[in-house]
Amino acid sequence: MNPRLVFLREKTSKLTSSPGVYIMKNAKGDIIYIGKAKNLKKRVTSYFRENPDHTPKVSAMVSNVYDYDFIVTDSEYEALILECSLIKQHKPKYNILLKDDKGYHYIRVSDDEYPRITDEKNTSAGGKYIGTYTSSTVAREAVNEANRVFMLPTCRKIFPRDFGKERPCLNYHIKNCMGVCTGKITREDYVKTVNDAVEFIKSGSASSIERMEKEMLTASENLDFEKAAVLRDRIKAIKKSAEKQKILDSGVNNADVIGIAESYDGVYISVLIYRNERLFDKIFYELEKSDGDILSDFVYQFYHGRNDIPKVIIADHIPQDIELINEFLEKQAGRKVKFHHAQKGKLYELLRLAKNNSAEYIALKNSRTGKEVIALEQLGKVLGLEKPPKYIEAYDISNLSSESMIAGMVVFEDGRPLKKAYKHFTIKEQQYQNDYGSMHEVLKRRLMHIVNQDGDEYFNKTPDLILLDGGTGHVHAVEPVLKELNLDIALFGMVKDNKHRTRAIATGGKEIQINNLQSAFNLVTRIQDEVHRYSVSFMHKQHKKKTYSSELLTVKGIGEKKLAKILLKYKTKDVLMSVTPEELAETAGVNLNTAQELWNIIHDI
């Protein structure tokens, strides 16, 4: 606990209720956090109140606050602008810091007599540069497409020095190069083609096609059919490329697409920047988790001070303080900026692409697949969890009437089965078939290991989520156990349809449909199928073992105690079948005739 809390609370009690910015400092006087507030007193008081419900990061920040300053503003908007400026100036430790890949890339047009177009990491060489790009992939892809569409040379030959020295390479023969090395392309025509390629990179496919179609028509009217044919092939190449990938023809003229994916350790954001109907750039950011709306916090920091504000911003929801954000963006851009919540169509596909990029970044960092990341994020959000569930336990009851009543427990960690953590339970307290009573018994026995910390490393671990194979009745049966043991664990049921397929998620009083969330639905289906498979296989194994034992007890002179001696010494059926009648007689303490009869039944079953 912060020993300065009494002082901080007393100071805050006298604070103004005006809008403004507050500046938290540590004992050394270093700025550790900067925030804005519509009501300074109300906001700052929330940090220092008794029994606060803070996130771990905010709690750590509050524990280090020695004092704070504040700056009063005339409006919440002025506070927002001041906050953004101060954060960029001081970079406080506990603010959300945008951490991108810190790499910059450029497209270079060399100043050679026959210029080349290449992607570069710096501007140290001569020539003209297009950029800056933060994504090497986008810069490289744009260069590759331009060189391919306009059939520009990518070899190491130097022109005009190497004219006619060698036969044209394979690229010329497969029509990936115009064959400058033959010496038949004039410098004027070549430079014109390079300029067209640069215009294609800058303005995108739609405008390039429109311009080329006009040039092709003019060439045809002038009976210059060779030039018209070249233009026709270029148009065809651009259209083919546009069909294959969204980066060349997105259908979006001027927009930023913000894709957010959450993980246990942070938030990852991809911004796809579309200009002139093509992907101009792609930027990755890693954020610390914080209170409030992630999208709102990101928009303020990302767009503050930027000159290139898009006409449309596409995201998976409308930010909480959209009115303030609109004012912030429109004043900075000098025009209206539309925030669009994409739910279907082409814009939704672009949003999905952005989210997948963020998910793949998490997957790369945590050695998982993008689909697993998306599935856990979707599941966490639809269930209202604070973060994606990293460690999931699932339970299923399986029985044959009132015989062989068992339960299976499977574990999924990071979206994958953790088979070494699987457990099975034999129902002890229920004399007759009772799924609700069995589930209550099993969960209480399992959760007691968490309370007492007396099991193995997996039994001692608290799951982020418990799933029960069943509906609201199963959830109601287990909820009292969690309350009794004072455990705060998310609990839900997995509901099946009449064809034994996953249909929904059950809470204490309703069902949550998840079939519209494909990744989460697939994950829950996998979990439900796996726990059912595991529990049924163990139930059949137990039933088979009971049946086998019952057959052996039919031998006169063999009771449960004598059979127990035999099964304790010869633990598997294969071992038991290799034993001689004499060994059975000695182990069970019976005569040879009884042992021989027992031996016969063992080999007949």
N, C-alpha and C positions, 0 to 999 in steps of 0.2 A: 504494500500500500504506500502511496505517496505521502510522506510526512508533511508536505506543504498544502494538503487538501483544505485544512481549516482556513489558512490564509487565502487560498484561491477562491473558496466559496464566499468568504466575506467580501473580497474584492468584486466578485461577480454580482453580488447582491446589489451593488451600487451602479452596475453597468447600464448604459443607455439601451432603450428598446429600438433605436434607429437601425437602419441597414448599415452594413459595413463589412470590414475584413478584420479577422482576429489572427494574431501571430504568436504561436506558442514557442517558448524558448526553454532550453535546459539550464542547468546550474552554471554552465560556462558562458551563457549568453548566446549560444548558437540557436538559430531558427530551426526547429524540428518539424513544424507543421504550420500551414497557412490555410485558412478556410474563409468562406463568405457566409453571410447570414442576412436574411430579411429582417430578423430581430436578433441583435447581438446578444442581449441578455438571455433570451430563451435558449439560443443555440449554445452559447458557452456554458450556461448552467447545466446543460445535458451531459457535459463531460465530467463534471465534478460532483454530481448528485450521489447520494448513498444507494447502494445496491444497483449500480448501473448494469444494463444489458449490452455491453460492448462486444465487438468482435475482438479476437486476440490482438490484432494489430493496433486497434484504437486503445485497448487496455494498456498495451506496452507504451504507446505514446503518452497517455495520461500519467503513467507512473514516472515518466521522465520530465514532466512539465515542472519548471521551477517558478516561472512567471509568464505573463503574456502581455502583448501590446494590442492595440486595436486602432483602426482608422475608420472614422464615420464617413459615410457617403450619402448622397442625396437620394439614391435609388438602389434597388437590388441589381439593376443592370450595371450601374457604375461599380458596384461591389464585385460583380462577376468579372468585369474587365480588369479591375485592379488585382483581383485574386490570380487570374491567369498570368498577368504580367509579373507579379511577385514570385509566383511559383517557378516561372522560367528563369527569373533572375537569381533566386536563392537555391533552387532545387532542394527543398527540405526532405529530410530522411523519410518521414512518415506520410508524405503525400503520394498520390498515385504517380509513379514515374513511368513515362512512356519509354520503353526500351526497344528500339528497333535494331536491325542488323548492322547499323552504322556503316554500311557499305554504300558507295555511290558508283553509278555506272553511266556511261555515255555512249552515244553513237557518233562515230567519227567519219567525216568525209575528207579523205586525204587531199593535200594540195599538189599531188603528182600531176604530170601531164595527162595521164589517164587515171582519174581518181578512183579510189576503192572505198567501199562502205564497210566498216567494221565496228564491233562493240569493244569498248575499252573501259578500264577501271580508273583511268585518270586522264587529264588533259595535257600531259607533258609533251606529247608530240605535236607537230604542226597540223594545220588543217582547220576545218570547221566542225563544231560539235553540236549535237542535238541532245538535250537532257537538261537537268539531271534526272536519272532514273535511280530509284532505290532498289529495284529488283533486277538482278542480272539476267533472270529468265526472260523477262519482258523485253529488255534491250537486245538480248541475243536472238530471241524469236523474231523480233521486228526486222533485224538485220538479215536473218536467214530467209525470211519471206520476201523481203525486198530484192535480195540477190537472186532468189529463185524465180520470182515472177518476171523480173526484168532481164533475166538471163545474163547477169553480170559475172565477170570472172572472179573466182575465189582462190585461184592458184597463186604460186609465188613468183610467177613470171613478171618481168618488168617491161613495160611498153613505153616507147616503141622499140626498145633495144632488142627484144626477143621476137620480133615479127618474123615469121617464116623459118625459124631455126629448128623447130620440131613439128611433128604432125599434131593436130588438135587432139586433146585428151578425151576420155570417155564422156565427160560432162557435155562436150560439144555434140557428140553423136547422140546422146539421149535428150538433147534439147534443154539442158540445164545451164548452158552457156552460149552466148552469141558467137563465140569464136574470134575474139579480138586478136588472138595470136596469129590468125591467118593473114592479117594485114589488110583485110578487105573492108573493115569498119573504119570510117573516117573519124577523126577526133571530134568533129562537130556533132556527128550523130551519136557518138559514145557519150559525150558530155551531156547532150540533150536527154539521153536515156538515164544517166545518173541523176540528173535534176528531176526527172519524172519519178524516179525511185525515192528520192528525198521527199518530194511532195506527197508521195504515197505514205511514207512513214509519218509525216506530220499531219496530213489531213484524213487519212483512213481510206477504206476501200470504196465507200459509196461515192464520195466526191471524185476519186480517181477513175472509177468506172464511167461516171457521167462525162468527165472531160475526155477520156479516151474514146468513148462512143462518138462524140462529136468529131474528134480528129479522124476516126476511122471512116465516118460518113464523108468528110471532106476529101480524104484520100481516095475514096471510091469514085466520087464525082470528078476528081482530077485524073482518073484512070491510073492512079498509082496503087495498083492492086497488091504489090509486094509489101508496101508499107501498111496497107489496110489489113493484110493477113497477119503481120506481126502484131498489130494492135489487137486484132481479134483474139489471137492466142494469149496475149497478156490479160485481156478482159476475162477470158475463160479461166486462166490460172488464178486470178484474184477471186472469182466466184467460187471456184472449187475449194480454195483455201478457206473462204468465209463459211462454207458449208460444214467444214470439219471442226472448226474451233471458234469459240465465242470471242477470242481475243481480237479477231479481225473484223467481225461484223456482229456486234452485240445487239443492234437495234436500239441502243441507247446513245443519244447524241452527246450529252454532257451530264455525267452523274458519278457519284461515289457510292460504292456498295460496301457496307460495313457488315462483316460476318464475325460474330462473337461465339467462341467456344470456351466453356469453363472446365477447369480441372481442379484437382484437390489443392494444388500448389499455387494457383493463380488463374488469371483470365488472359486468353489469347485472342487477338483481333487481327483480321486481315482486312485491308482496305483495297478494293479493286477500283482503280481510277480510270473511268472511261471518258475519252474525249473524241469527238468526231466519229462516233460509232465504232471505236476500237479501244482495246485495253491499252491505255497509255502507260500505266505503272501499277505496281502491286507492292504494298508495304505491310510488313508484319510488325506487330507490337505485342509486348508482354506487359501486363499490368498486375499490380498487387490487388488482391480483393479488398473491397471497402464497403462501408455502409452506403445505402442509397442506390440509385440507378446507375449501373455501370455505363450504359450508353450515354447518359447525360454528362457524366464526368469526362468520358472520352471525347465527346464532341467539343466541349469547351477547350480542352487542352490541345486537341489535334488541329482545330481550325483557328485558334488564336494566332494572329500575326500572319496567316497565310494569305497570299494574294489571289490564288486560284481557287475560288470558292465555286463549287458546281451549282448547276441550276436545280438538281434533284439529289437528295440523299436517300438511299434505299437501306432499310434496316428491318429487323424482324419484329419490331414494335415501335410505337410512338413514345419518345422520352417522356418522363413524368412532368418535367417543367417545360413543356413544348412552347408555351408563350414566350418565356424568357429566352429560350434557344432561338426561336424565330427572330426575335428582336436583335439578339447577338449576331446571328448570321446575316440578316438583311442589312444592318448598319455597316457590317464589315464588307459585304459584297456590293452594297449600293443598289441592290435590287432584291426582289423576292426570291427566297430559296424554299423549295418544297420538300417536306419530309414525307417519304412514302413508306407505308407498311406493306411490304410485298407478301401476298398470300397465295397467288396463283399466276400462271402465265409466264412470259419470258422474264419479267423482272424477278419472279420467285426463283427461276432457274439460275439467274445471276447471283441472287442472295445465297442459294444453296451452294453454288460454286465457291463463294467467299467463305461460308461457314466450313466447307470441306477443307479449304486451304488452312484455316485456323486449326481444325481438328487434326490435320496431318502434321502440323507443327508440334502439337501436343504429343501425337503418336510417336514422332521421331525422338522427342525428348524423353519419353517414358517407355520406349520400346513396345508400343502397342499399335494397333491399326486405327485408321481414321474412323472406320465404322464403329469400333468399340468405344471410342471417345464420344462420338455423336450419340450412341445408344445410351450410355450412362448419363450424359448431359440431359437428354430428353426425358429419361426415366426420373432423374432427380427433380426436374422442373415440374413434370406432370403430377408428381407426388408431393410437391411443395417442400422438398428438402432444401436445406441451406446450400448444399454442395452435392455434386454427383456422388452416389454411393460407391465407395471403393471396395468395401468388404460386405458381401451379401450372403446371408444364410437362408436356405429354403427347407421346408419340412413337408413330409407327406406321410399319412397313416395308411398302412396296408394290412389286410387281414383276410382270412377265410372263415366267415361266420365269427365264432368266438374263439377259433383256434388260430395259432400262429399270428397273434396280433403284434405288429412291430411298427416302428417309425424309422424313416430315413432322413438324414440331414446332409445336404450338399452345400458346398461353399463356392461362390464365384468371387474371385479377386481381380480387380481391373477388367471385369467383363469376361473373364476366362475361368473354367473349372479349376479349382484347387483340390485335386483328388486326395492328397495326403491329409486334408482336413475333414474329409467326409466321416460321418459317424452314423451308427445305427443303434436303436434302442428297442429293447423288449418291453412290451407293456406289462406292468406288474400290478397296478392297482385296479384295473378294470376287469371284472370277471366275465362280462358280456360285451359284445360289440358296441362301442360308443366312441365315435370319431371325435366328438367335442371333448369328452372326458379324457380320451387318450392324448389329444393335442395339448390339453391343459397340463396333464401329467408330464409329458415329455419336455415341454418348454420350461416348466418349473425345475425339473431335474437338470436341464442344460444350463439355465440362467443362474442357478445356484453356484455353478462353477465360477461365474464372473464375480458374484458377490463374495464368495469365499476364497477366490484365487487359488483353487486346489486342484485344477486339472492340468492338462498339457498346455503348450503354448497356444493352441488353437481354441481350446475350451476356455482359456483365460481371456481371450480377446473379445472385445465388445464389437459386435457388427454395426455397420452403419444402417443396415436395413434387414428386416426379417420378413420373408414371404412365406405364407402358408398356402398349401394346395387346398383351396376351398374358398367359400364365400364369407359373408358377414358373420355367419354363425361361428365359424372357426376363429375369426378375429375377436368376437365377443368373448369366446372361451379363454383366450390368452391375455386379453387386456388386463384383467385383474391381477395376473401374475406380475406383469410389469409394474403395476401400481404398488403391489405388495412389496416388491423388492426394490422399489424406488429407482427403476432403471428407465432412462429416457432413450428409447430405441424406436425408430420408425417401424410400424407394424402394418402389413397389408396382406390381403388374400389374393390368390390367383384363381379367377373364376373361369370355368370351362363351359362350352356349349354342349348341346345334346350329342355331339359327335366327338366329345372328349378333346376339343381343341380350345386353346386359350381364347377367351372372349373379352375379359375386362379385369381391372384391378378393384378389389373390394376394400372399403374402409369400414369403420364402425357403423356407418349408417347409410352408405350409398356405394354406387359403383362408378368407377372412372374408366371411360372408354379410351383405349390406347391403340386401336387398330388404324387410326389416322396418323400415328407416329411410327413409321415403319421400322426404324432402327430399334426403338424401345420395345415395340411389339415383338420383334424377332428375338431380342434378348430375353424377355420374360417367357416367351414360348420355349426357348432353349432351356431355361432354368426349370420350368415346369415339367418338361419332358424328361430332363435329367433326374430330378428328384423322384419322379414317378418310376422311372426305370430302376433307379438304385433301391428304392424301398420295395418294389415288387420282386426284384431278384433276390433280395435278402429274405423276404417273406417265403418265397418258394423254397429257398435253401433251408430255412428253419422248419418248414412244413415237411419237407422231404426227410430231414433228420429225425423229426418226431415219428414219422411213419416207419422209418427204418428201425428205430428203437422199439416201437410197438410190436413189430414182427418178431424181434429177438426175444421179447418177453413172453411169447407164446410157448417157448420151450419149458417143459416141466422141470422145475428145480432151479430155474433162472429168474431171480427176482430183481428189483430195481437196484439193490445194493451190489449184488454180484455183477449185474450188467454195468454198473458205474465203474467197478474195478477194471473191467475189460476195456471200456471206452476211454478210461483215463490213461491206460497204458498204451493202447493201440488207437490213436486219435483219429485216423482216417480210414475210410473203407478199404483203400488199396493196401494199407498196412495190415488191416484186420484179415484180409483175404490171403495174406502170405503166411499167416500163423497156422501151426499144426494143431490137431485136436489135443495132443498132450500139453502143449503150451496153454491152450484155453483152459484145460482142466486145472492146471497148476495155478493160473492167475485167478480164476473164479472160485477155486476151492470146491470143485464138483468132481464126480466120478467120470471115468472115460466115456461111458455110454452117453451121459448127458452132454459132455463136451463134443462128442461125435455128432449128435443131433443138432447142436448149436452150429457146428462147423458146416453141416449140410445146408441149413437155412441161410447162413451167411453167403454161401456160394450160389444159392438159388434165387436170392432177391435181385 
